[in-house]
């Protein structure tokens, strides 16, 4: 099903012969394909199978699959703080250099991917924290536990900038 011949009093500016153009296509799976130049205002919802085509047109990506589902910027010095976040319901300072992020809308499974970064002076690295030999005890559908470790002396330490980004499916 396609919505065609869209021309409401000349609203389609910048598009030649818009009276015969197709701008919006809804597939049988409720997916939406947008083509041409389209200005969208207000609140709109799109199904979970929306696809974006690359600039050259050779590759596509599923928009929902490619989005970060959760992210946080932690200030881990002194009293732990959440500098900014998305889909995070809370933070716990477990001990020196050891933090747990509570995810507001749970991930679908415990095998989601986490990208991390640590700032500040020194040679620090963010790593999982907890017993990984018995499964993902440091990473569950609703929490993620990380540690900040100094690579030169291997000590866990607090840091003022620790960022985490979670990729995967939401439950």
C-alpha positions as CSV (number, residue, x, y, z in Angstrom):
1,X,0.0,0.0,0.0
2,X,1.4,3.4,-0.9
3,X,0.3,6.9,-0.3
4,X,0.6,8.7,-3.7
5,X,-0.3,11.9,-5.4
6,X,0.4,13.9,-2.3
7,X,-0.2,17.6,-2.9
8,X,-2.1,19.7,-0.4
9,X,-2.0,23.2,-1.7
10,X,1.6,23.2,-2.7
11,X,3.1,21.9,0.6
12,X,5.6,19.7,-1.2
13,X,8.0,22.5,-2.1
14,X,11.3,21.6,-3.7
15,X,10.0,18.4,-5.3
16,X,9.2,18.3,-9.0
17,X,5.7,17.2,-10.0
18,X,4.8,16.2,-6.5
19,X,1.2,15.4,-7.6
20,X,2.5,12.0,-8.9
21,X,5.3,11.4,-6.3
22,X,5.3,8.6,-3.8
23,X,6.7,9.7,-0.5
24,X,5.4,7.2,2.0
25,X,5.2,3.5,1.6
26,X,3.7,1.2,4.3
27,X,4.7,-2.5,3.8
28,X,2.5,-5.4,4.8
29,X,4.8,-5.8,7.8
30,X,3.9,-2.3,8.9
31,X,7.3,-1.0,7.9
32,X,7.7,2.5,6.6
33,X,9.9,3.7,3.8
34,X,10.5,7.4,3.3
35,X,11.7,8.8,0.0
36,X,12.6,12.2,-1.3
37,X,12.7,15.3,0.8
38,X,10.3,15.2,3.7
39,X,9.9,17.6,6.7
40,X,8.2,16.0,9.7
41,X,6.9,17.9,12.7
42,X,5.1,16.8,15.8
43,X,5.1,13.3,17.3
44,X,5.2,10.3,14.9
45,X,5.6,6.7,15.5
46,X,7.3,4.2,13.2
47,X,7.2,0.4,13.5
48,X,10.2,-1.5,14.8
49,X,11.4,-2.5,11.3
50,X,12.1,0.9,9.8
51,X,15.1,0.8,7.4
52,X,17.5,3.5,6.4
53,X,19.4,3.4,3.1
54,X,23.0,4.6,2.9
55,X,23.9,7.7,1.0
56,X,25.1,5.6,-2.0
57,X,22.1,3.4,-1.8
58,X,24.1,0.2,-1.6
59,X,23.5,-0.7,2.1
60,X,20.6,-0.6,4.5
61,X,20.4,-0.7,8.3
62,X,17.5,-1.4,10.6
63,X,17.1,1.8,12.5
64,X,15.7,0.3,15.7
65,X,18.4,-2.4,15.8
66,X,21.2,0.1,15.3
67,X,20.2,2.5,18.1
68,X,21.7,2.6,21.5
69,X,19.2,1.3,24.0
70,X,20.8,2.7,27.1
71,X,23.7,5.0,27.9
72,X,25.2,6.8,30.9
73,X,27.9,9.3,31.8
74,X,29.0,8.5,35.4
75,X,30.9,10.8,37.7
76,X,32.5,8.1,39.9
77,X,34.4,10.4,42.3
78,X,33.1,11.2,45.7
79,X,29.4,10.7,45.8
80,X,28.6,8.8,42.6
81,X,26.7,10.9,40.1
82,X,24.8,10.5,36.8
83,X,26.0,13.4,34.6
84,X,23.6,12.4,31.9
85,X,21.8,9.3,30.8
86,X,19.1,7.5,28.8
87,X,17.1,4.5,30.1
88,X,19.0,4.5,33.4
89,X,17.0,4.2,36.6
90,X,19.9,4.4,39.1
91,X,23.6,3.9,39.9
92,X,25.3,2.1,42.7
93,X,28.8,2.7,44.0
94,X,29.7,-0.8,45.1
95,X,33.3,0.0,46.2
96,X,36.3,1.9,44.9
97,X,36.2,1.7,41.1
98,X,33.2,-0.6,41.0
99,X,29.8,0.7,39.7
100,X,26.5,-0.9,38.9
101,X,24.1,0.7,36.4
102,X,20.4,-0.1,36.7
103,X,18.6,-0.2,33.4
104,X,15.1,1.3,33.4
105,X,13.6,-0.8,30.5
106,X,15.3,-4.1,30.6
107,X,17.4,-5.6,27.8
108,X,16.0,-8.8,26.2
109,X,18.9,-10.9,27.3
110,X,22.2,-10.6,29.1
111,X,24.3,-10.9,26.0
112,X,24.0,-7.3,24.8
113,X,27.1,-5.3,23.8
114,X,28.5,-2.5,26.0
115,X,30.9,0.1,24.7
116,X,32.8,2.0,27.4
117,X,35.2,4.9,27.9
118,X,37.0,6.4,30.8
119,X,38.4,10.0,31.0
120,X,40.7,11.8,33.3
121,X,44.4,11.4,33.9
122,X,46.3,8.1,33.9
123,X,46.0,4.9,32.1
124,X,42.5,3.7,33.0
125,X,40.3,1.1,31.4
126,X,36.7,0.2,32.1
127,X,36.1,-3.6,32.3
128,X,33.4,-6.0,33.6
129,X,33.5,-6.5,37.3
130,X,32.3,-9.8,38.9
131,X,32.6,-13.5,38.3
132,X,32.5,-14.0,34.5
133,X,33.4,-17.7,34.7
134,X,29.9,-18.6,36.0
135,X,28.1,-16.7,33.3
136,X,27.2,-13.0,32.9
137,X,26.9,-12.2,36.7
138,X,28.3,-8.7,36.0
139,X,25.7,-8.2,33.2
140,X,22.0,-9.0,33.5
141,X,19.0,-7.9,31.6
142,X,18.4,-5.1,34.2
143,X,21.9,-4.2,35.5
144,X,25.5,-3.9,34.4
145,X,28.5,-3.9,36.7
146,X,31.8,-2.3,35.6
147,X,35.1,-1.4,37.1
148,X,37.6,1.3,36.5
149,X,41.2,-0.1,36.6
150,X,44.5,1.6,36.3
151,X,46.6,-0.4,33.7
152,X,49.9,0.6,35.2
153,X,49.4,-0.7,38.8
154,X,46.2,-2.8,38.2
155,X,44.4,-1.1,41.1
156,X,40.7,-0.3,40.9
157,X,40.1,3.4,41.2
158,X,37.3,6.0,41.0
159,X,37.2,8.2,38.0
160,X,35.2,11.3,37.2
161,X,34.2,10.3,33.7
162,X,33.0,6.8,32.9
163,X,30.7,6.4,29.9
164,X,28.8,3.3,29.0
165,X,26.6,2.6,25.9
166,X,24.4,-0.5,25.6
167,X,23.4,-2.1,22.3
168,X,21.0,-5.0,21.9
169,X,17.3,-5.7,22.0
170,X,14.9,-4.4,24.7
171,X,12.7,-6.9,26.4
